Amino acid sequence: MSRTYDKKLLEKLSKSLGKPEKYIREQISKRAGSLGVLPETYFVLSLMENKVSVGRYIKTLDAETRNEIQQNRSLVTKTIKQKVSTKPLPSQKIIKKKGGKESSAIPSLLSLKEIQSAKANLKYYETIYLMENSTRNFISYFLEKEYGVNWWTHSKGQKAVVRRKIKDGVKFRKEEETMDPINEPRGEHDLHYTDFSDLATIIEDNKDVFDPICLMLQGNSTFIYQILRRLTPSRNSVAHMGNLSKKDSRRIELDWSDMYFAYKRIEKDIIK
């Protein structure tokens, strides 16, 4: 997919990395897809990572893009140009062999700390999975009930049920997916290609539909989409194999508990 990036900033990034602009474009598209963010977001994150000033440029972007950039600033992006250090790693020990010869011990590629972290994060992956998919079911059920099976492409006058930026992001992820014939599709509906931030925006844009359904909740539908926005950084950290702090872990547990009982109450009182 051909995309337009700020020419001067693209030149600076190309110069900083010592790579041609065409290569930079290809890598931005590829890695943005693997991280589940839009190419524009990854482009800005790459500029920031390489110490290229982007303050004025970010101000020219729309509010949604600025929000996605802010939410993903803690995301560790892979540098497009890999730098190989010639210095030995601290964990590499020099072993003296008989005869005075030396050899470097191979450092562990999977440390005990990482294994323990994986076990600790496992339950949070499950929680995030349940939150994301229960919210997709919540959105799909009530928007289909309101607008029919084609609610994804439906418009309310001049306003679309799902805004163009979300649809573009979904289209990009689906096109990236077709380039890998091995993996199975995420799901049958476009909604399966959305994340917490997208889901929050869909609910917020359709408050006229969701507020009456969420009357029993404090703040109505705001209660749900605020949880999604609050947990977006933690969701991204779990999805991209990052570590969660105790504070983030506790927040996920508390918010999932609130969301679970909210959905159970809606299911009981509204869906029946």
MARKOL-176618 format. One record per residue (C-alpha): x, y, z; residue number from 1; residue in three letters. Coordinates in pm, whole numbers, plus 50000, padded with zeros to 5 digits. Example, Ala and Ser with C-alpha at 12.3 -4.5 7.8 and 13.67 -1.06 7.14 Angstrom:
REM MARKOL-176618
R    xx    yy    zz  nr rest
R 51230 49550 50780   1  ALA
R 51367 49894 50714   2  SER
REM end
This chain:
REM MARKOL-176618
R    xx    yy    zz  nr rest
R 50000 50000 50000   1  MET
R 50144 50333 49892   2  SER
R 50155 50587 50172   3  ARG
R 50268 50948 50189   4  THR
R 50503 51055 50466   5  TYR
R 50646 51400 50535   6  ASP
R 50927 51425 50279   7  LYS
R 51172 51623 50493   8  LYS
R 51125 51398 50796   9  LEU
R 51156 51088 50579  10  LEU
R 51485 51225 50441  11  GLU
R 51614 51289 50795  12  LYS
R 51518 50937 50905  13  LEU
R 51683 50791 50595  14  SER
R 52001 50988 50663  15  LYS
R 52001 50894 51033  16  SER
R 51969 50523 50955  17  LEU
R 52186 50523 50646  18  GLY
R 51916 50346 50447  19  LYS
R 51731 50444 50125  20  PRO
R 51384 50595 50158  21  GLU
R 51221 50305 49972  22  LYS
R 51363 50060 50226  23  TYR
R 51245 50282 50514  24  ILE
R 50890 50288 50373  25  ARG
R 50881 49910 50338  26  GLU
R 51006 49855 50692  27  GLN
R 50758 50104 50841  28  ILE
R 50466 49923 50675  29  SER
R 50594 49579 50774  30  LYS
R 50668 49658 51137  31  ARG
R 50361 49873 51194  32  ALA
R 50152 49574 51089  33  GLY
R 50334 49336 51321  34  SER
R 50285 49574 51616  35  LEU
R 49919 49643 51540  36  GLY
R 49957 50020 51490  37  VAL
R 49910 50243 51188  38  LEU
R 50213 50320 50968  39  PRO
R 50184 50692 51052  40  GLU
R 50219 50608 51421  41  THR
R 50521 50384 51364  42  TYR
R 50677 50650 51140  43  PHE
R 50656 50907 51422  44  VAL
R 50780 50658 51684  45  LEU
R 51078 50576 51460  46  SER
R 51158 50946 51422  47  LEU
R 51145 50994 51799  48  MET
R 51361 50686 51857  49  GLU
R 51623 50829 51621  50  ASN
R 51621 51172 51788  51  LYS
R 51450 51350 51498  52  VAL
R 51239 51645 51617  53  SER
R 50870 51579 51551  54  VAL
R 50694 51824 51786  55  GLY
R 50562 52053 51513  56  ARG
R 50473 51763 51286  57  TYR
R 50267 51586 51554  58  ILE
R 50061 51905 51600  59  LYS
R 49953 51881 51234  60  THR
R 49812 51531 51281  61  LEU
R 49449 51462 51371  62  ASP
R 49351 51401 51732  63  ALA
R 49309 51024 51686  64  GLU
R 49658 50979 51545  65  THR
R 49809 51193 51823  66  ARG
R 49623 50982 52077  67  ASN
R 49756 50655 51927  68  GLU
R 50111 50795 51928  69  ILE
R 50077 50896 52293  70  GLN
R 49936 50557 52390  71  GLN
R 50222 50374 52221  72  ASN
R 50517 50592 52322  73  ARG
R 50620 50327 52572  74  SER
R 50616 50065 52297  75  LEU
R 50971 49949 52224  76  VAL
R 51008 49973 51846  77  THR
R 51268 49775 51657  78  LYS
R 51530 49999 51501  79  THR
R 51510 49969 51124  80  ILE
R 51887 49962 51097  81  LYS
R 52017 49694 51330  82  GLN
R 52341 49789 51499  83  LYS
R 52577 49506 51587  84  VAL
R 52803 49566 51883  85  SER
R 53157 49437 51869  86  THR
R 53188 49444 52248  87  LYS
R 53132 49119 52442  88  PRO
R 52810 49096 52639  89  LEU
R 52839 49131 53018  90  PRO
R 52691 48784 53056  91  SER
R 52958 48626 52839  92  GLN
R 53221 48467 53058  93  LYS
R 53571 48385 52945  94  ILE
R 53644 48023 53019  95  ILE
R 54005 47912 53055  96  LYS
R 54070 47578 52893  97  LYS
R 54359 47347 52948  98  LYS
R 54657 47465 52750  99  GLY
R 54583 47833 52814 100  GLY
R 54325 47874 52533 101  LYS
R 54016 48087 52595 102  GLU
R 53661 48056 52470 103  SER
R 53351 48270 52523 104  SER
R 53055 48104 52692 105  ALA
R 52730 48151 52501 106  ILE
R 52492 48369 52708 107  PRO
R 52148 48229 52789 108  SER
R 51892 48329 52527 109  LEU
R 51607 48254 52766 110  LEU
R 51680 48360 53121 111  SER
R 51501 48240 53433 112  LEU
R 51371 48594 53484 113  LYS
R 51206 48589 53141 114  GLU
R 51049 48249 53207 115  ILE
R 50910 48372 53539 116  GLN
R 50781 48688 53369 117  SER
R 50606 48479 53103 118  ALA
R 50428 48273 53370 119  LYS
R 50327 48588 53558 120  ALA
R 50189 48756 53245 121  ASN
R 50001 48450 53121 122  LEU
R 49685 48521 53320 123  LYS
R 49685 48885 53206 124  TYR
R 49698 48778 52842 125  TYR
R 49389 48568 52913 126  GLU
R 49219 48864 53083 127  THR
R 49299 49102 52796 128  ILE
R 49171 48842 52548 129  TYR
R 48841 48814 52737 130  LEU
R 48802 49193 52769 131  MET
R 48871 49256 52401 132  GLU
R 48644 48983 52266 133  ASN
R 48356 49039 52509 134  SER
R 48362 49407 52408 135  THR
R 48358 49312 52039 136  ARG
R 48053 49092 52107 137  ASN
R 47890 49378 52301 138  PHE
R 47944 49624 52015 139  ILE
R 47844 49381 51740 140  SER
R 47524 49267 51912 141  TYR
R 47378 49611 51974 142  PHE
R 47495 49785 51654 143  LEU
R 47359 49497 51445 144  GLU
R 47034 49522 51637 145  LYS
R 47022 49896 51567 146  GLU
R 47146 49912 51206 147  TYR
R 47137 49556 51072 148  GLY
R 47410 49314 50965 149  VAL
R 47583 49581 50755 150  ASN
R 47631 49817 51051 151  TRP
R 48009 49836 50986 152  TRP
R 47949 50030 50662 153  THR
R 47629 50206 50775 154  HIS
R 47609 50586 50800 155  SER
R 47386 50797 51027 156  LYS
R 47319 51089 50796 157  GLY
R 47662 51238 50726 158  GLN
R 47826 51049 51013 159  LYS
R 47950 50692 50976 160  ALA
R 47888 50435 51247 161  VAL
R 48259 50341 51221 162  VAL
R 48487 50630 51131 163  ARG
R 48716 50616 50829 164  ARG
R 49043 50605 51029 165  LYS
R 48941 50279 51199 166  ILE
R 48832 50124 50869 167  LYS
R 49163 50224 50708 168  ASP
R 49355 50063 50994 169  GLY
R 49153 49742 50958 170  VAL
R 49204 49740 50580 171  LYS
R 49578 49781 50626 172  PHE
R 49600 49493 50877 173  ARG
R 49396 49265 50654 174  LYS
R 49615 49342 50354 175  GLU
R 49925 49272 50560 176  GLU
R 49770 48943 50666 177  GLU
R 49718 48831 50305 178  THR
R 50095 48854 50254 179  MET
R 50139 48569 50504 180  ASP
R 49956 48261 50371 181  PRO
R 50053 48045 50669 182  ILE
R 49865 48213 50954 183  ASN
R 49488 48189 50984 184  GLU
R 49279 48510 50967 185  PRO
R 49204 48683 51299 186  ARG
R 48832 48648 51242 187  GLY
R 48547 48668 50993 188  GLU
R 48434 49025 51072 189  HIS
R 48632 49349 51035 190  ASP
R 48570 49409 51406 191  LEU
R 48820 49132 51484 192  HIS
R 49096 49353 51344 193  TYR
R 49036 49630 51597 194  THR
R 49202 49687 51934 195  ASP
R 49110 49858 52263 196  PHE
R 49154 50209 52124 197  SER
R 48935 50136 51821 198  ASP
R 48665 49971 52032 199  LEU
R 48657 50266 52272 200  ALA
R 48615 50508 51980 201  THR
R 48329 50305 51827 202  ILE
R 48140 50303 52157 203  ILE
R 48204 50675 52213 204  GLU
R 48092 50763 51858 205  ASP
R 47768 50570 51912 206  ASN
R 47670 50692 52257 207  LYS
R 47315 50738 52132 208  ASP
R 47297 50359 52094 209  VAL
R 47500 50248 52396 210  PHE
R 47402 50502 52664 211  ASP
R 47042 50372 52698 212  PRO
R 47180 50019 52728 213  ILE
R 47425 50123 53002 214  CYS
R 47189 50329 53218 215  LEU
R 47263 50108 53518 216  MET
R 47635 50192 53495 217  LEU
R 47792 50501 53646 218  GLN
R 47858 50731 53352 219  GLY
R 47658 50508 53115 220  ASN
R 47868 50391 52815 221  SER
R 48150 50620 52929 222  THR
R 48215 50364 53202 223  PHE
R 48316 50105 52940 224  ILE
R 48517 50309 52693 225  TYR
R 48713 50480 52971 226  GLN
R 48827 50137 53093 227  ILE
R 48940 50052 52740 228  LEU
R 49135 50376 52701 229  ARG
R 49291 50341 53045 230  ARG
R 49412 49988 52973 231  LEU
R 49534 50046 52615 232  THR
R 49903 50086 52715 233  PRO
R 49884 49771 52931 234  SER
R 49705 49585 52653 235  ARG
R 49980 49676 52408 236  ASN
R 50248 49575 52657 237  SER
R 50091 49229 52703 238  VAL
R 50024 49184 52330 239  ALA
R 50385 49267 52241 240  HIS
R 50541 49060 52521 241  MET
R 50639 49348 52747 242  GLY
R 50654 49338 53127 243  ASN
R 50374 49467 53349 244  LEU
R 50436 49655 53670 245  SER
R 50247 49551 53985 246  LYS
R 50040 49868 53951 247  LYS
R 49944 49786 53591 248  ASP
R 49864 49425 53683 249  SER
R 49639 49535 53967 250  ARG
R 49463 49785 53740 251  ARG
R 49388 49512 53485 252  ILE
R 49240 49289 53756 253  GLU
R 49019 49565 53899 254  LEU
R 48899 49693 53561 255  ASP
R 48823 49344 53434 256  TRP
R 48620 49274 53746 257  SER
R 48417 49592 53688 258  ASP
R 48372 49521 53317 259  MET
R 48277 49157 53374 260  TYR
R 47996 49243 53616 261  PHE
R 47882 49530 53391 262  ALA
R 47846 49295 53094 263  TYR
R 47674 49029 53307 264  LYS
R 47425 49290 53424 265  ARG
R 47357 49410 53069 266  ILE
R 47316 49050 52957 267  GLU
R 47067 48984 53235 268  LYS
R 46865 49308 53214 269  ASP
R 46880 49391 52842 270  ILE
R 46958 49081 52635 271  ILE
R 46783 48827 52859 272  LYS
REM end
